[in-house]
Amino acid sequence: MSSMNLKAALASLIVAVAPAALAHGPETHSPVGEPGKAAAVTRTIEVRMSDTMRFHPEKISVRRGETVRFVVKNDGLEPHEFMLGEIKALQEHAEVMRKHPTMVHDEPNAITVNPSQTGELIWKFTTSGRVDFACLIPGHFEKGMKGDIRVSQ
């Protein structure tokens, strides 16, 4: 990979994960929230992923201020991801993933789950509105592997 391609890939990755990385204080809350603490979990939501390129459920509702433990189960035969973000950033990062399919995520707003495995992601929703989630493994997002979370007051 050329240094120019690597720089473009890294820039797109920063765009996708910057909302989580910036969530450190009351003045810098991301529109999608911030990493949650296990002791603050108020609810557990199971999300299942399958090779039909769908999440179950595809629509989730939470309250602003709620800390949720997502138990993410991969019912498929190939790896899948659960990444939280704003839809535009997820779309841009999906494009980067198509160009660099071996890219590994290590962000608090994302988890990759291997076939027949289960993982957990804890997230605090700090702002009302919409938070999107998607699988950015090449081809999965494009086939409809996405959903949204409605964050109410």
N, C-alpha and C positions, 0 to 999 in steps of 0.2 A: 504494500500500500504506500503510495507516495505521501510525502509530508503534507501536501496540500489536501489530499483526501482525508488524511488523519485529522487535520485541523478542522475540516468541515464536519467530520463525524463527531468530534469532540464538542464543537460549537452546538450542534443539534442536540447532543445528549444533555448539555448544560441547559438548553431551552426546555427540554422535557422534564428535567428533574429540579430545576432551579426553584420552583414553587415550594418543594419540600425542604430544600437546603436553606431557604431564606426564612423559614418559620422558627425564629429563635426568640422573639420578644413581642410584646403587645403591638409595637409599631410596625413590625415586619411580618405579620401573619400573611401567609399565602392564601389565595382564594380557594385552594383545595384543602387547607388545614395544615396539620403538623403531626410528626410521629407521636404516638400515644404511649402512655406508661401502663404496664400491666395492672398495677394497683388501682388505676383509675377506670378500668373497663366497666362500662355500664350495661353492655349487651354484646352477645356473640351472634354473628351472622355467618351461616354456612353458605359458601359459594362453590358450586360445582362447575367444572370445566370438562368439555368433551371434544372428541374429534369431529363432531358436527359443527365445530367452530362457534359454539354458543356457550354463554354463561347462564347458569340457573341459580338464582334469578337474574334477569337482565335489568330489572328496575328495583331499586332499594330506596327506602325512606329512612332518614335519621333526623335528629334534632341538633341544632347548633349547640356546641359545647359538649356533645356526646362523644365518648371515647368507645370505639367499637373494635372488638377482636374479630377479624375475618378469618375463619377457618376455611382454607381454600383447598378443595379436593380435586385431583385430576383423575377423572374416570376414563381417560383416553389411553391410547397406546403411544402417544408422542408427547413431548414436553409442552407445557402451556405456561403463560404468564398472567399475572394479575397486577396491572400497574394503574395507579391513581394519577389523575392529572386533568388539565384543561384540554378539551378536545383538539384545539389547534396544535398544542405542543405534542399531544399523542400522535396526531397525524404526521407531524414533521419528524418525530422520532421513528415512526413506522417506516418512513422513507429511508432514513439512515440505516435502519435494521435490514432493509432489503439489500442495501449496498454492502453491509458489513454483518452478515448473518451469524457470525460467531461471537458478536459483542455480548459480554456478560454484564448484567446489571447488579449493582451493589448499592442500592438506594433504599431508604426507609419506606418509600411509597411504592415499592415493587417487590414481587416475589415470583420466582420461577419454580414450578412444581413438576417434577418428573412423573412419568406414567405410574398410575396406581399409588401415588404418594399424596401426602397432605402437608400443607404448610400453614403458617399463621402470619398475619400482618396486623399490627395494632395501630389505629389511626384516630386522631382527635379532629373532629370537624368544627372549625372555629368561625366559619362564615356561612351565612345562609346563601342558598342558591343551588347551583348544579356542580357536581363533581363527576367526571367521567372515569371509566375504567376500561381497559382493553388488554388484549394479548398482542404484543408487538413482534412476536416471532414471525418472520417473513411469511406472508400469505394469509395469516390468521386474521389480522385486523381487516384486511381487504375482503375476506369472506364473511365478515359480520361479527367477529368475536369482540364485542364491545357492549357496554351497558352504561347506565347512569345512576347516580345517587342524588336524590332530592334532599337538600338540607333545609329544614324548616326552622322558623324562629322557635 
